[in-house]
Structures are given as C-alpha cells and as structure tokens.
Amino acid sequence: MSPHDRFEIRVVCLRGPEGKLWNADYRMVERDREWKVGGVSLRRAEVGI
C-alpha cells in the first residue's frame, strides 16, 4: 500500500452458529478507484443490534 491510498474501516455484526455475537472489522482500501478488502479482524461483540 502506498502512503497515498485511501482506506476506511467497516464493521459488520455477525452471529455465530452457537449464538455468540462477533464484530468483523474490515479495512477497505481504495486503489485506482476500486475498493478492496485490505484486511479483517474478528472480535467478540459486547452487545448485538
């Protein structure tokens, strides 16, 4: 990634098969006018929607 690429963080709330709640943090990177996933992390959610 060059220092000039833009990025945003998007959070997606998920419910796992055992009913546990998770937040997936997607790092979205814009390169050449296209948005792509640059990384993702998963963390346990404190509360659901």
C-alpha positions as CSV (number, residue, x, y, z in Angstrom):
1,M,0.0,0.0,0.0
2,S,1.4,3.4,-0.9
3,P,1.1,6.3,1.5
4,H,-1.5,7.9,-0.8
5,D,-4.0,5.0,-0.8
6,R,-7.3,5.9,1.0
7,F,-8.8,3.5,3.5
8,E,-12.0,3.1,5.6
9,I,-12.9,0.7,8.4
10,R,-16.3,-1.0,8.1
11,V,-17.8,-3.0,10.9
12,V,-20.1,-6.0,10.2
13,C,-22.1,-7.6,13.1
14,L,-22.3,-11.3,13.0
15,R,-24.0,-14.1,15.0
16,G,-22.1,-17.4,15.1
17,P,-23.6,-20.9,15.0
18,E,-23.6,-21.1,18.8
19,G,-25.4,-17.8,19.1
20,K,-22.3,-15.8,20.0
21,L,-22.1,-12.2,18.7
22,W,-19.0,-11.0,16.8
23,N,-17.8,-7.8,15.1
24,A,-15.8,-8.2,11.9
25,D,-13.7,-5.0,11.2
26,Y,-13.0,-4.8,7.5
27,R,-10.2,-2.5,6.4
28,M,-11.3,-1.3,2.9
29,V,-8.5,0.2,0.7
30,E,-9.1,2.3,-2.4
31,R,-6.6,1.7,-5.2
32,D,-7.0,3.0,-8.7
33,R,-10.7,4.0,-8.0
34,E,-11.6,0.4,-6.8
35,W,-12.3,-0.6,-3.2
36,K,-10.9,-3.9,-2.0
37,V,-10.6,-5.6,1.4
38,G,-7.2,-4.9,2.8
39,G,-7.6,-6.9,6.0
40,V,-10.2,-8.1,8.5
41,S,-10.2,-8.8,12.2
42,L,-12.8,-10.6,14.3
43,R,-13.6,-9.7,17.9
44,R,-16.3,-10.8,20.3
45,A,-19.2,-8.3,20.5
46,E,-20.3,-7.0,23.8
47,V,-23.9,-6.4,22.6
48,G,-25.9,-7.1,19.5
49,I,-28.1,-4.9,17.3
